[in-house]
Each structure stands twice: as structure tokens, then as C-alpha cells.
């Protein structure tokens, strides 16, 4: 598998970005007559990253929001990440 190096609790980074950006698709409830459409979304949150080097020299990058906030002997490292996702203008 292409992402077998990534911790199974994390998503490949590109999949995480797709999940976060699906909010830009908007929301519509025709029954209630409610419609929402976003043009941009700003996200600032900590992420747990898993960075691995594949045999071919490319990098496998996995990410997820912090999985837990428990004190352990080896603490997770939370990397602060800011994303701005902008909906592409259609012609």
C-alpha cells in the first residue's frame, strides 16, 4: 500500500485536506429553505504529524488533530498549522 508507512490512526495529509475542504461545498436544506455557501475557510489548529521516507526517496506525510491530551512518558508533539482554503471561481 502506498501509505503503509503512515500511522494507521492518521490520515494521509492530502486526504485530511480534502476532508477539511469539503465544508466549502456548502449546505442546503430545501425543506427548511436554508442554504449556506462559503467562499473561504480559515483553520488554525494543532496537528500530529507522521513523516516517513519511502524506499523511492519520496515522503509519506500523515496528519490528524491531536488524538488525546493525556500525560504520558513520551508526549505527542502538536504542530501548529494555519490553513486558508479558498473556493476556486467558476467561469
Secondary structure by P-SEA (a helix, b strand, c coil): ccccccccccccaaaaaaaaaccccccccccccbbbbbcbbbbbbbbbbbbbbccccbbbbbbbcccccccccbbbbbbbbbbbbbccccc
